[in-house]
């Protein structure tokens, strides 16, 4: 039957290097809106910066071996190191610089990020010292920086960072603008949680908000809706075909992702890996 046109282990994620950003790296941070800038770099997740009279707040810090690149990006904006560092989740392409920057910055993250970094044997300087369960606000540089947890989405410790005065939201890896998402099932992620998280952001975010993805380019709400709708459609199909006893290979042969593959397939996640992770996160 042809459909009408209508998981990976977390350690494997650390193999994700040069392919993490598709496009040419910038010379330094790029303004987004208000007090907020972002920097993609050549490897690792997108950095977010908020700069003002109080100092510098940084979101994520790439790999352990990219600290020179991160330091150079920081130096474009501030003569001082960041006062706060927010980790959007525990993966090494977003927390690898923690031990370096944690010498000066207060690291903030969801409770589960600290748990997982402790389990990985990270040094004390790399661990979040301020953690939260559901939500937290930092009042910094003249605006509220609201952090809220999205349960069991990309991982079990995802944080969305909303700069309310600047009207900018850093999504972390809840949003892979570059292509199909990586769902870290071994790290507590799930397709259903990912979709619920995206719906929550779309429900709360202003229509004119600017969105920084974990990987890719800054977009508006319409870009996030396109991503959300793709995930919802594929999830619905995989759920239905799983109930009918289809294997992943049979799902792909039936065209479960066919109309999305040209736009969303990329170097790290192709349609097979995406469907495997969606199927794996459904259990059973």
Backbone bond lengths (Angstrom), bond angles and torsions (degrees), N, CA, C in turn:
res aa  C-N    CA-C-N  psi(-1)  N-CA   C-N-CA  omega(-1)  CA-C   N-CA-C  phi
1 X - - - 1.471 - - 1.518 109.61 -
2 X 1.284 117.99 133.06 1.458 123.45 177.84 1.519 108.83 -99.30
3 X 1.351 116.26 127.91 1.462 118.15 176.25 1.514 109.80 -65.73
4 X 1.308 115.82 140.73 1.461 118.65 175.18 1.513 108.54 -67.56
5 X 1.317 116.49 156.59 1.466 120.04 -177.55 1.503 108.82 -66.94
6 X 0.780 136.41 58.20 1.446 137.44 175.58 1.529 109.83 -70.70
7 X 23.573 116.19 -79.24 1.467 100.61 -166.75 1.504 110.08 -145.81
8 X 1.149 94.34 149.75 1.466 104.04 -175.36 1.534 112.50 -85.58
9 X 1.312 119.87 146.78 1.457 120.31 174.35 1.514 110.95 -68.80
10 X 1.337 116.62 145.70 1.455 120.33 -175.20 1.514 112.46 -61.73
11 X 1.336 119.34 -31.13 1.454 120.75 -179.58 1.515 111.97 -63.58
12 X 1.329 117.17 -28.37 1.460 119.68 178.87 1.513 111.71 -65.40
13 X 1.322 115.83 -23.05 1.459 119.43 -177.93 1.517 111.49 -65.60
14 X 1.326 118.07 -24.43 1.450 120.89 -179.19 1.521 112.01 -73.15
15 X 1.347 117.33 -9.68 1.457 120.59 173.95 1.518 111.63 -78.70
16 X 1.291 115.20 -8.63 1.457 123.35 -175.93 1.524 108.13 -78.94
17 X 1.344 118.03 100.89 1.463 120.09 -173.01 1.513 111.05 -119.71
18 X 1.329 117.99 -99.42 1.456 120.16 -172.82 1.524 113.21 -63.01
19 X 1.324 116.98 -22.44 1.463 119.58 -177.37 1.519 113.31 -80.75
20 X 1.320 117.73 2.69 1.461 118.84 -174.36 1.510 113.50 -72.94
21 X 1.325 118.36 -21.41 1.456 119.33 176.33 1.513 107.59 -130.05
22 X 1.324 116.80 121.86 1.454 121.17 -179.68 1.512 108.13 -95.90
23 X 1.312 116.61 109.57 1.452 120.55 -178.02 1.515 109.51 137.24
24 X 1.326 116.60 173.67 1.443 121.58 -177.83 1.526 110.29 -80.10
25 X 1.349 117.18 132.75 1.460 118.97 177.06 1.514 111.63 -66.30
26 X 1.325 116.84 150.41 1.445 122.13 177.98 1.524 109.54 -85.99
27 X 1.357 115.92 161.07 1.457 120.54 177.05 1.522 111.41 -69.91
28 X 1.317 116.78 -26.00 1.449 121.03 -179.15 1.507 109.85 -167.72
29 X 1.335 116.69 -173.78 1.462 120.36 -179.93 1.522 112.55 -58.22
30 X 1.330 115.16 143.68 1.462 122.99 -178.10 1.525 108.62 -111.19
31 X 1.346 119.02 127.87 1.466 119.87 178.60 1.526 111.50 -60.26
32 X 1.334 115.40 140.28 1.463 121.63 175.48 1.517 109.82 -108.29
33 X 1.338 116.69 -60.84 1.469 122.05 175.90 1.525 107.68 -171.25
34 X 1.323 116.56 152.10 1.451 120.26 177.65 1.511 112.62 55.49
35 X 1.326 116.48 -127.36 1.465 122.61 -179.01 1.522 113.55 -88.20
36 X 1.323 117.70 3.38 1.471 121.41 -165.64 1.523 112.21 -108.41
37 X 1.337 114.76 136.45 1.462 123.39 173.11 1.528 108.38 -129.91
38 X 1.341 114.76 166.35 1.465 117.63 173.99 1.517 109.35 -138.34
39 X 1.323 114.74 159.87 1.456 121.21 -179.94 1.520 109.07 -140.74
40 X 1.343 117.76 117.04 1.464 119.83 179.29 1.516 113.02 -79.48
41 X 1.341 117.44 -41.38 1.447 119.57 -174.99 1.509 111.63 66.33
42 X 1.316 115.77 -170.53 1.459 120.81 -177.27 1.515 113.13 -98.01
43 X 1.330 117.92 -20.00 1.468 121.84 -178.44 1.514 109.34 -144.69
44 X 1.322 115.60 149.97 1.454 120.60 175.61 1.510 112.79 85.86
45 X 1.323 115.05 -179.52 1.455 120.80 -177.11 1.509 113.29 -73.77
46 X 1.323 115.89 163.23 1.463 121.69 178.39 1.525 111.01 -68.85
47 X 1.316 116.08 130.97 1.449 121.86 173.94 1.522 109.54 -83.85
48 X 1.329 115.91 145.61 1.454 121.56 171.37 1.517 109.19 -119.67
49 X 1.330 117.23 142.80 1.453 122.17 -179.56 1.523 109.46 -130.05
50 X 1.334 115.90 138.74 1.453 121.91 167.45 1.526 106.93 -124.73
51 X 1.332 115.88 124.05 1.459 120.53 -174.55 1.520 109.52 -127.44
52 X 1.322 116.44 138.88 1.454 121.45 177.24 1.506 110.96 -169.61
53 X 1.320 116.76 -161.33 1.454 121.67 -176.54 1.525 112.53 -63.02
54 X 1.308 117.08 -30.54 1.472 119.67 -179.27 1.518 112.68 -74.76
55 X 1.312 117.23 -27.94 1.450 120.52 -177.98 1.519 111.58 139.30
56 X 1.314 115.65 -150.76 1.465 122.93 -174.15 1.523 110.34 -118.52
57 X 1.326 115.45 131.27 1.463 123.39 171.01 1.516 107.14 -113.89
58 X 1.316 116.85 131.09 1.463 123.35 -177.40 1.516 110.01 -116.66
59 X 1.324 116.27 139.26 1.466 121.64 172.88 1.520 108.63 -109.94
60 X 1.334 115.66 117.79 1.458 125.03 177.25 1.531 111.50 67.20
61 X 1.354 115.72 165.80 1.469 118.35 -172.47 1.532 113.49 -152.90
62 X 1.322 117.21 25.25 1.460 123.09 172.06 1.535 112.55 60.77
63 X 1.346 116.03 -148.24 1.458 122.57 -174.79 1.525 112.00 -90.08
64 X 1.316 115.44 165.34 1.464 120.85 177.67 1.522 111.27 -62.27
65 X 1.345 117.13 -32.37 1.463 120.14 -177.44 1.528 113.44 -94.06
66 X 1.342 117.36 15.27 1.471 119.59 177.35 1.536 110.94 -117.26
67 X 1.341 117.29 21.68 1.459 119.08 -176.71 1.522 112.39 -63.89
68 X 1.337 118.20 -33.71 1.473 119.96 178.14 1.525 110.61 -63.61
69 X 1.330 116.34 -40.88 1.464 120.86 179.12 1.530 110.55 -65.59
70 X 1.322 116.40 -42.71 1.468 120.12 179.13 1.522 110.48 -65.91
71 X 1.330 117.13 -43.34 1.463 120.37 177.87 1.526 111.40 -59.45
72 X 1.342 116.04 -40.29 1.465 119.84 179.71 1.520 111.14 -65.17
73 X 1.329 116.59 -38.77 1.466 120.16 177.87 1.529 110.48 -65.71
74 X 1.332 116.38 -41.49 1.468 120.55 177.94 1.524 110.46 -61.45
75 X 1.326 116.23 -42.03 1.465 120.70 -177.20 1.520 112.75 -63.79
76 X 1.320 117.51 -21.77 1.469 120.47 177.13 1.526 110.95 -69.41
77 X 1.332 116.68 -21.53 1.463 121.22 -173.71 1.524 113.82 -113.15
78 X 1.329 117.35 -26.27 1.459 119.64 -171.76 1.523 110.57 -150.95
79 X 1.327 115.55 146.55 1.458 120.85 174.63 1.521 111.12 -83.98
80 X 1.328 116.47 -10.62 1.461 121.76 -177.80 1.525 110.22 -115.22
81 X 1.322 118.09 153.96 1.466 120.92 176.27 1.525 110.33 -67.90
82 X 1.322 117.93 163.68 1.467 119.56 179.23 1.518 111.68 -63.19
83 X 1.328 115.28 143.51 1.457 120.54 175.41 1.517 110.88 -83.38
84 X 1.340 115.54 -34.63 1.462 121.52 177.57 1.525 109.36 -125.16
85 X 1.331 115.96 141.93 1.461 123.37 174.13 1.520 107.58 -128.54
86 X 1.328 116.99 118.31 1.465 121.78 178.25 1.520 108.88 -101.17
87 X 1.326 116.62 125.54 1.473 121.82 172.18 1.517 108.79 -94.19
88 X 1.344 117.53 122.97 1.460 119.93 179.12 1.518 112.84 -76.02
89 X 1.339 117.98 -21.58 1.463 123.25 173.92 1.521 107.31 -171.13
90 X 1.333 118.07 -174.18 1.465 120.14 -167.47 1.521 115.41 -92.55
91 X 1.313 120.34 -9.81 1.458 121.30 -173.26 1.533 112.88 -59.61
92 X 1.324 115.03 147.67 1.455 121.42 -173.28 1.507 115.79 -66.55
93 X 1.329 118.08 -18.19 1.466 119.26 176.74 1.528 111.42 -84.55
94 X 1.346 116.56 2.26 1.470 121.99 176.48 1.531 111.44 -124.78
95 X 1.330 117.96 -15.94 1.469 121.84 -177.26 1.521 113.19 -124.63
96 X 1.318 118.04 4.27 1.461 120.66 -174.39 1.514 114.32 -62.50
97 X 1.322 117.06 -26.08 1.462 120.46 179.63 1.514 114.14 -91.59
98 X 1.321 118.22 7.18 1.468 120.95 -175.33 1.526 113.51 -57.83
99 X 1.323 117.17 -46.74 1.462 119.60 -176.22 1.523 110.81 -62.33
100 X 1.314 116.63 -36.48 1.470 121.93 178.85 1.522 110.66 -70.20
101 X 1.324 117.24 -53.32 1.458 120.81 -176.03 1.519 112.64 -77.51
102 X 1.335 116.62 -24.94 1.455 120.26 179.82 1.514 114.34 -67.72
103 X 1.314 117.68 -8.37 1.463 120.64 174.06 1.527 111.27 -66.62
104 X 1.329 116.39 -24.97 1.461 121.28 -178.04 1.527 112.67 -122.17
105 X 1.330 117.26 -34.26 1.464 121.29 -172.56 1.528 111.23 -91.60
106 X 1.319 115.74 148.91 1.456 122.00 168.46 1.523 107.65 -83.71
107 X 1.337 117.35 118.02 1.458 121.66 -176.69 1.523 109.09 -89.58
108 X 1.328 115.43 129.85 1.462 123.28 -176.41 1.526 108.58 -121.56
109 X 1.325 117.76 135.54 1.468 121.26 179.57 1.518 109.70 -164.30
110 X 1.327 114.98 173.55 1.459 120.23 173.24 1.525 109.81 -68.83
111 X 1.331 115.70 154.32 1.465 121.58 179.96 1.524 112.62 -48.93
112 X 1.333 116.81 -43.55 1.461 120.62 -173.52 1.523 112.88 -69.75
113 X 1.325 117.36 -22.77 1.468 119.81 176.73 1.528 109.30 -65.79
114 X 1.307 116.67 -46.67 1.466 119.16 178.00 1.527 110.54 -60.86
115 X 1.336 116.69 -43.56 1.470 120.51 -179.69 1.528 110.21 -57.20
116 X 1.310 117.03 -46.68 1.469 120.11 -175.83 1.528 111.74 -71.67
117 X 1.315 118.21 -36.83 1.460 120.04 177.67 1.528 110.85 -68.03
118 X 1.325 117.15 -35.92 1.472 120.24 173.82 1.520 109.83 -63.19
119 X 1.325 117.31 -44.38 1.470 121.25 179.20 1.524 111.49 -60.76
120 X 1.337 116.65 -31.75 1.466 120.63 178.65 1.525 112.46 -80.60
121 X 1.322 117.26 -3.58 1.459 120.63 177.43 1.511 114.66 79.91
122 X 1.323 117.69 25.17 1.459 120.69 -179.57 1.535 109.97 -69.06
123 X 1.341 117.10 148.67 1.466 120.11 179.99 1.521 111.75 -69.03
124 X 1.333 115.68 162.93 1.460 120.38 -176.36 1.523 112.16 -56.53
125 X 1.334 117.62 -37.51 1.467 120.81 -178.18 1.516 112.53 -65.14
126 X 1.331 117.62 -19.15 1.460 121.37 -178.26 1.521 113.19 -91.81
127 X 1.336 117.03 -4.35 1.460 120.05 -172.82 1.527 111.99 -93.90
128 X 1.333 116.84 141.86 1.467 119.46 171.97 1.521 110.35 -58.23
129 X 1.339 116.01 137.22 1.465 120.59 177.63 1.525 111.29 -106.13
130 X 1.321 116.82 -15.43 1.461 122.35 171.50 1.525 106.57 -119.31
131 X 1.328 117.53 117.64 1.463 121.12 177.86 1.527 108.95 -126.37
132 X 1.327 113.87 162.49 1.466 119.33 -177.52 1.518 108.84 -144.12
133 X 1.325 116.98 163.41 1.459 122.13 -179.28 1.525 112.29 -98.20
134 X 1.321 117.51 -50.01 1.465 121.31 -174.17 1.526 113.32 -117.87
135 X 1.323 117.38 -47.52 1.443 120.62 -177.96 1.513 111.54 -159.77
136 X 1.337 116.13 158.78 1.454 122.57 -177.09 1.520 107.94 -157.83
137 X 1.330 116.69 143.41 1.461 120.75 175.56 1.519 110.32 -120.69
138 X 1.331 115.86 135.53 1.449 123.41 169.91 1.530 107.25 -108.97
139 X 1.313 117.56 130.08 1.460 121.45 178.21 1.525 105.96 -104.30
140 X 1.329 115.20 103.83 1.461 120.49 -165.54 1.520 109.29 -149.03
141 X 1.320 115.76 137.35 1.468 121.85 179.36 1.523 112.81 53.37
142 X 1.325 115.27 39.34 1.450 120.41 171.79 1.509 116.03 78.01
143 X 1.332 118.16 13.91 1.460 119.73 177.03 1.525 110.31 -147.68
144 X 1.312 115.43 160.58 1.460 120.45 174.17 1.525 108.63 -84.04
145 X 1.312 114.85 127.82 1.467 121.76 174.68 1.523 105.72 -106.34
146 X 1.301 116.10 103.78 1.463 121.27 -173.25 1.529 109.73 -96.93
147 X 1.322 115.94 125.24 1.456 122.91 176.49 1.524 108.37 -106.88
148 X 1.324 117.02 133.04 1.462 118.70 173.04 1.518 110.78 -139.88
149 X 1.329 113.01 146.40 1.458 121.71 -175.77 1.523 110.82 -85.61
150 X 1.337 115.20 139.22 1.464 122.02 172.58 1.531 106.64 -114.47
151 X 1.326 118.78 107.86 1.467 121.11 -171.99 1.523 113.52 -69.58
152 X 1.334 115.08 137.88 1.478 122.51 168.43 1.519 112.33 45.70
153 X 1.312 115.61 56.59 1.467 122.02 -178.58 1.529 108.82 -111.32
154 X 1.326 118.30 -99.78 1.460 120.99 172.11 1.527 109.06 -68.14
155 X 1.335 116.07 -43.59 1.461 124.24 173.45 1.533 107.04 -138.52
156 X 1.332 116.38 -166.17 1.467 118.97 175.24 1.526 112.42 -96.21
157 X 1.346 117.37 7.44 1.461 120.08 -177.08 1.506 114.67 -132.80
158 X 1.328 117.75 30.61 1.464 121.06 -174.49 1.526 112.45 -73.45
159 X 1.324 115.04 135.33 1.458 122.65 175.18 1.520 109.69 -118.09
160 X 1.333 115.95 131.97 1.456 122.97 169.62 1.523 106.95 -100.76
161 X 1.335 117.33 133.98 1.461 122.68 -176.56 1.525 108.75 -114.26
162 X 1.322 115.78 118.34 1.466 122.14 -175.37 1.530 109.04 -114.38
163 X 1.331 115.55 109.78 1.457 122.18 174.31 1.527 106.85 -84.26
164 X 1.317 116.20 99.12 1.452 118.84 -166.66 1.527 113.33 -71.49
165 X 1.316 117.35 -37.77 1.455 118.64 178.62 1.511 112.78 -71.34
166 X 1.317 117.09 -37.84 1.462 122.04 -179.99 1.521 112.52 -80.48
167 X 1.341 116.60 -16.32 1.465 122.70 -179.68 1.532 111.44 63.10
168 X 1.331 114.61 44.38 1.464 122.06 179.70 1.527 107.89 -127.41
169 X 1.317 116.02 138.09 1.464 121.51 178.77 1.530 109.14 -123.74
170 X 1.340 116.16 122.21 1.464 120.81 172.88 1.522 106.84 -92.05
171 X 1.322 115.76 119.59 1.464 121.82 -172.15 1.523 113.82 -91.04
172 X 1.338 118.12 -11.17 1.458 118.17 -170.63 1.520 109.60 57.36
173 X 1.317 116.92 -151.92 1.469 119.87 -177.01 1.522 112.90 -86.62
174 X 1.311 116.89 15.07 1.458 119.68 164.59 1.530 109.61 -63.73
175 X 1.325 116.05 -24.57 1.468 122.34 -176.49 1.516 109.65 -128.38
176 X 1.340 116.71 107.03 1.459 123.54 171.08 1.525 107.04 -97.53
177 X 1.299 117.45 92.35 1.464 119.89 -179.32 1.526 111.38 -67.77
178 X 1.335 116.90 -23.50 1.454 120.71 -176.63 1.525 113.52 -73.19
179 X 1.327 118.18 -25.09 1.455 118.36 -175.94 1.518 112.44 172.21
180 X 1.334 115.23 -161.58 1.453 120.84 179.67 1.530 110.35 -52.54
181 X 1.330 117.63 141.30 1.462 120.39 -177.74 1.513 112.55 -75.52
182 X 1.333 114.07 154.37 1.452 121.41 167.71 1.521 106.78 -93.07
183 X 1.310 117.42 121.17 1.459 122.79 176.79 1.519 107.46 -106.74
184 X 1.320 116.36 110.38 1.460 121.95 -176.47 1.533 108.83 -83.59
185 X 1.307 115.62 82.82 1.465 120.89 -177.59 1.529 110.39 -61.45
186 X 1.339 116.90 -41.75 1.462 120.39 178.79 1.524 111.79 -64.54
187 X 1.320 116.64 -24.62 1.458 121.51 179.12 1.515 113.43 -97.92
188 X 1.329 116.77 19.80 1.454 120.91 175.12 1.512 115.36 90.35
189 X 1.335 117.54 8.22 1.460 120.21 -179.81 1.513 112.31 -84.41
190 X 1.338 115.65 161.12 1.461 121.13 176.50 1.510 109.74 -156.65
191 X 1.325 116.27 152.32 1.460 120.78 178.05 1.525 111.13 -65.33
192 X 1.319 117.12 -39.30 1.460 119.87 -179.97 1.525 111.37 -66.54
193 X 1.331 117.07 -39.66 1.451 120.24 177.24 1.515 112.10 -68.00
194 X 1.339 115.94 -36.30 1.460 120.42 177.04 1.521 110.44 -62.04
195 X 1.315 116.80 -47.01 1.460 120.77 179.53 1.529 110.72 -63.04
196 X 1.318 117.18 -42.49 1.462 120.35 178.94 1.524 111.17 -62.23
197 X 1.326 116.27 -38.57 1.454 120.35 178.40 1.512 112.63 -65.66
198 X 1.319 116.44 -42.28 1.461 120.34 177.63 1.525 110.87 -63.72
199 X 1.316 116.27 -40.30 1.469 119.83 177.71 1.525 111.05 -63.72
200 X 1.325 116.41 -37.04 1.456 119.96 179.06 1.528 110.95 -64.55
201 X 1.330 117.21 -44.71 1.463 120.62 178.14 1.517 110.64 -63.09
202 X 1.329 117.34 -44.32 1.466 120.30 -179.86 1.523 111.67 -64.83
203 X 1.309 117.03 -30.68 1.459 120.62 177.74 1.527 111.26 -71.12
204 X 1.328 116.91 -36.17 1.466 121.08 -173.86 1.522 113.53 -91.51
205 X 1.315 117.67 -31.21 1.458 120.66 -169.11 1.528 112.60 -75.53
206 X 1.331 117.71 140.15 1.464 120.28 172.50 1.527 110.83 -64.10
207 X 1.318 115.99 152.47 1.464 120.53 -177.05 1.525 112.67 -63.27
208 X 1.337 116.85 -25.41 1.460 119.33 -178.39 1.527 112.80 -100.44
209 X 1.329 117.67 14.64 1.466 120.67 178.99 1.524 110.37 -66.66
210 X 1.332 115.14 148.82 1.460 121.94 172.19 1.525 107.94 -100.68
211 X 1.327 116.74 138.73 1.458 122.66 -172.64 1.523 110.72 -119.23
212 X 1.325 115.64 124.27 1.462 121.58 174.45 1.526 107.64 -97.38
213 X 1.329 118.54 116.94 1.468 119.88 178.07 1.517 110.86 -81.57
214 X 1.312 116.40 166.78 1.455 119.58 174.02 1.510 112.00 -65.51
215 X 1.329 116.28 -33.00 1.462 122.81 179.36 1.523 107.88 -145.45
216 X 1.313 116.59 127.86 1.450 120.83 179.97 1.508 111.80 121.68
217 X 1.318 116.62 -159.29 1.461 121.83 -174.35 1.522 110.48 -105.87
218 X 1.328 115.63 158.40 1.459 121.91 178.52 1.524 109.75 -65.56
219 X 1.327 116.69 137.63 1.456 121.30 179.00 1.524 109.53 -134.33
220 X 1.314 114.15 -179.14 1.456 121.33 170.23 1.516 110.21 -103.93
221 X 1.319 114.57 -168.00 1.461 120.90 -176.67 1.526 111.97 -63.10
222 X 1.327 117.69 -36.30 1.469 119.27 -178.30 1.519 112.10 -61.82
223 X 1.338 117.37 -36.87 1.456 119.79 176.97 1.515 111.82 -63.17
224 X 1.332 116.02 -38.70 1.459 119.56 178.72 1.525 111.16 -69.83
225 X 1.313 117.16 -36.56 1.471 119.65 178.30 1.530 110.71 -63.89
226 X 1.310 117.30 -40.61 1.469 120.86 178.34 1.530 109.75 -59.65
227 X 1.320 115.77 -45.45 1.466 121.69 179.14 1.525 110.79 -62.84
228 X 1.319 116.33 -46.31 1.458 121.97 -179.58 1.519 111.55 -60.82
229 X 1.330 116.74 -44.33 1.459 120.43 -177.57 1.517 111.74 -66.10
230 X 1.334 117.40 -36.69 1.458 120.70 175.92 1.523 110.00 -61.18
231 X 1.329 117.25 -47.57 1.460 120.94 -178.99 1.524 110.73 -63.17
232 X 1.328 116.91 -43.68 1.465 120.45 -179.29 1.523 111.33 -60.86
233 X 1.323 116.28 -42.19 1.463 119.97 -178.48 1.528 111.18 -66.34
234 X 1.337 116.35 -47.96 1.467 119.64 -179.00 1.523 110.44 -65.38
235 X 1.315 117.63 -41.64 1.467 120.63 177.95 1.519 111.00 -59.15
236 X 1.329 117.19 -45.40 1.461 120.36 179.54 1.519 112.04 -60.92
237 X 1.320 116.38 -41.95 1.461 120.39 179.96 1.526 111.18 -66.97
238 X 1.334 116.14 -44.81 1.467 119.54 -178.98 1.518 110.34 -64.20
239 X 1.320 117.67 -39.93 1.460 120.63 178.27 1.526 110.38 -61.00
240 X 1.333 116.45 -45.28 1.464 120.70 -178.97 1.523 111.41 -65.08
241 X 1.332 116.82 -44.98 1.465 120.12 -177.57 1.525 111.83 -72.06
242 X 1.327 117.06 -29.47 1.462 120.11 174.59 1.523 109.85 -62.94
243 X 1.320 115.97 -42.61 1.466 120.38 179.08 1.524 111.44 -63.71
244 X 1.335 116.96 -27.59 1.464 121.34 178.83 1.520 112.41 -87.33
245 X 1.343 117.10 -0.60 1.456 120.51 175.13 1.515 115.26 89.35
246 X 1.338 117.78 13.85 1.466 120.60 179.69 1.528 110.47 -70.66
247 X 1.323 116.05 142.28 1.459 121.17 169.03 1.530 108.75 -81.76
248 X 1.333 117.04 168.17 1.472 120.40 177.20 1.524 110.24 -59.12
249 X 1.319 116.91 -42.69 1.467 120.47 -179.93 1.527 110.96 -61.53
250 X 1.315 116.65 -41.19 1.461 120.04 178.59 1.529 111.29 -67.91
251 X 1.312 116.80 -35.16 1.461 119.78 175.98 1.525 111.12 -61.69
252 X 1.326 115.77 -44.78 1.467 119.99 -179.99 1.518 111.06 -65.37
253 X 1.332 116.68 -40.38 1.463 120.52 178.26 1.521 111.52 -63.85
254 X 1.334 116.85 -28.97 1.465 120.55 -179.52 1.528 112.30 -79.93
255 X 1.346 116.71 -7.78 1.460 120.17 177.19 1.509 114.29 90.22
256 X 1.351 116.96 31.01 1.456 120.57 -173.19 1.532 113.24 -61.55
257 X 1.336 117.02 -27.07 1.477 120.33 179.17 1.527 112.46 -122.78
258 X 1.322 116.99 8.85 1.464 120.87 -164.66 1.533 114.31 -52.88
259 X 1.324 117.54 -45.71 1.463 118.25 -175.18 1.522 113.41 -76.69
260 X 1.338 116.37 -7.30 1.466 120.49 -179.66 1.525 113.61 -102.17
261 X 1.324 116.97 -14.97 1.457 119.76 -169.04 1.522 113.69 -61.65
262 X 1.312 118.10 -39.29 1.464 119.68 -177.12 1.532 110.83 -63.51
263 X 1.311 117.32 -41.20 1.465 120.58 -178.67 1.529 112.57 -77.96
264 X 1.332 117.97 -39.18 1.457 119.52 -165.20 1.523 115.51 -106.44
265 X 1.345 118.74 -14.38 1.467 119.47 176.69 1.525 109.26 -69.68
266 X 1.338 115.69 137.44 1.462 119.63 177.14 1.511 109.64 -148.80
267 X 1.320 117.38 -174.28 1.451 121.07 -168.17 1.510 115.48 -62.43
268 X 1.323 118.37 -32.51 1.456 120.45 -175.34 1.520 113.18 -95.55
269 X 1.329 116.92 -35.90 1.460 120.47 -176.98 1.524 109.55 -126.17
270 X 1.332 115.74 111.90 1.462 119.67 172.05 1.529 108.25 -97.46
271 X 1.330 116.11 -177.71 1.462 119.43 -175.53 1.529 111.77 -62.14
272 X 1.325 117.63 -36.39 1.466 119.59 -179.01 1.513 111.01 -64.42
273 X 1.321 117.56 -47.23 1.460 120.34 -179.63 1.526 111.13 -64.06
274 X 1.312 115.83 -38.11 1.461 119.25 179.37 1.527 110.37 -64.16
275 X 1.325 116.81 -49.64 1.464 120.11 -178.78 1.524 110.42 -64.40
276 X 1.327 117.78 -38.90 1.469 120.38 176.90 1.522 111.13 -58.72
277 X 1.331 116.45 -42.58 1.464 118.62 -178.35 1.518 111.96 -71.16
278 X 1.334 116.87 -37.75 1.460 119.96 175.98 1.526 109.73 -62.77
279 X 1.314 116.25 -48.84 1.467 120.93 178.95 1.524 111.07 -61.00
280 X 1.323 117.63 -44.28 1.446 121.34 -178.80 1.526 112.89 -63.81
281 X 1.328 116.22 -32.85 1.460 119.37 -178.39 1.516 113.36 -76.86
282 X 1.342 116.94 -13.95 1.455 120.55 179.79 1.528 111.58 -81.01
283 X 1.340 116.78 -16.73 1.459 120.37 179.30 1.514 111.50 73.03
284 X 1.315 116.13 -170.75 1.450 121.31 177.55 1.507 113.50 82.09
